[in-house]
Amino acid sequence: MKTREALDKGADNITKIVLSNKFQAFHDLLNVEGTTVESNWKWIKETITSTCHEVSGHKKHHQKEWITVDKLDKIQERRNKKAAINTNRTRAEKAKAQAEYTEVNKQVKRSIRIDKRKYVEDLATTAETAAREGNMRQLYDVTKKLSGNRRKPERPVKSKEGEVITNIEEQQNR
């Protein structure tokens, strides 16, 4: 089993190899006269960004756990209805599109609310069974999910010299 750091190093090595291969081809283009600094920079920038997307991929947005693919389709439909409101020109078309959007919006909100309730109920039953069985690890994890209290720990305010400031007035002035 690889650690996260090892995976990052592996991706870094692959990125370096792919970039070096692409830049070897670019080195031949540099020797040709008639290329400008701007065109060279544009090529370098495009090469680096495309290589990073090839190797690492694009960061995916994580949805809430209770939102299903069906609900994502409904959300996309709602977005399309909203865009239709903005693209219509006449008042009658806008009013019709607004009515359609309102209906779809109500459906999306209602269905997501129902799914979230079901998700919370499932978590609660999981916590109950974990408590009955004495599985404290699972009980702790489920309780943490249910509480939703995910604050970041407070970090101390430091002066420009790097010393921790304990006085509240000095912290506010900093």
N, C-alpha and C positions, 0 to 999 in steps of 0.2 A: 504494500500500500504506500503510495507516494504522498508526501506532505504537500501542503499548498506551496511552500517555498520551492520545493523540488519541481513542481509543475510549472511555476513561474520561470525558473531557470531554464527548463526545457523549452518553454515557449520563447524565451529570450534567445536561446541558441538557434532555434529554427528561424526566428526573425533575422538574426545576424546573417545566417547562411543565405536566406532568400534575398536580403538586401545586397549582400556582397555580389551575388550572381547578377542582379539587375544593374548594379553600379559598374560591373566589368563591361557590360554592354554599353553603358553610358560613357565609359572612358573612351571608347572608340568614336562616339559621336562628338566628344569634346575636341578631338583632333581636327575635325572638319571645320573649315573657316566659314564664317557667316552666321554663326550662332551667337545670340546675345546673352547677356547675364540674366535678363528677365526670363528668357525662354529656358535657360538652364535651370534657374531656380524653380520655375513652374514644373519642369519635369521632375526635379528632385522632390519637391513637395508632393506631387501626385504619386510618385513611386513609394515614398515613405508611408503615406496614408493608405494607399491600396494594399501594401504589404502588411501593415498592421491589421487591416480589416480581414485579409486572407488568413493570417495566422491566428490572431486573437478573436476575431469575430466582433460583432457589435453587442454592446451591453444591452441585455434585454430588461424590459420593465416588468417587475414582478407584480402580479395582481394579488388581490386579497385571496385567501385560501378558499373562501366560500363562493367566489365568483366562478361559474362554470363557463365552458366554451359557448353554450347556448346563450348565456347572459351577455357574453362579449359580442356575439352577433347582434343581439338586441341593442346594445350600447352603440355599436357601429351604425345600426339603422337610425338610432336617435340622432347621431352626429350628422348623418346624411340629411335627415329632415331639417335639422338646424341650418345646415348649409343651404338647403332649398329656400328657407325663409330669406336668407341674405341675398340669394341670387335672383329672386323674383322681383319684377319691376312694378307691376300694378298693385293697387291696394287689395283688390279682390283675390289675386293670386297669393299675396302675402297673408291675408286673413285665412284662406283655406290651408295654406302651408302651416300657419301658426296653430290652427285647430288640430291638424294631423300631428304636429310635434308635441302638443300638449297631451294628446291621448297616448302617444308612444312613450313620452316621458313618465306619465303616471304608471304605465305598465312596467317600465324598467324599474322604477323606484319600488313598486309594490313587490315585484318578483325578487329583487335583490334583498329587500327587507325580510321576505319569507325565507329565502335561502340562508340569510345570516342567522335568523332565529333557529332554524334547523341545525346549523353548524354549531351554534352555542349549546343547544340542547344535547347534541352528540358529544361535545366536549365535556359537558356536565355529567352525562352518564358514564363516560370514560373515566372521569375523576372519581365517581362513586364506586365503580368496579375496582379501580386501582386502590382506593382506600379500603374496600372490603378485603381485597387480596393482600394488602400490606405492601404494595409496590410503591414505595415512597418516591422513587425517582420519577416514575410516570405521573404520579400525583402532583409532584412539584412542577414538572414541565407543563402539565395541563393547567394548573392553577396560574402559572406565570402567563400562559397564553390568554386565559380568561380575564386576568386582571388588566392587561393592556397597559400597565405602567412601565413604560420604557424610556425613562429619563436618562440623559447622558450624565455621567458623574461630573460634579463641579470641579473645575480646574482652578488652581490658585492664580491670582494676579501677580505678575512679576514686574519688578522695576526694570529700567533699561540696562542695569548692571546684571540682571538675572536673579536678584534676591526676591524672595517671596514677601509681598506687602500684606501685613495683617491688619493695619488700621483701615477702617472703612472709608474715612475721608480721603486718605491717600489713594485708595483703590478707585474712588470716584474721580479724583483728579487725574489719575493715570489714564 
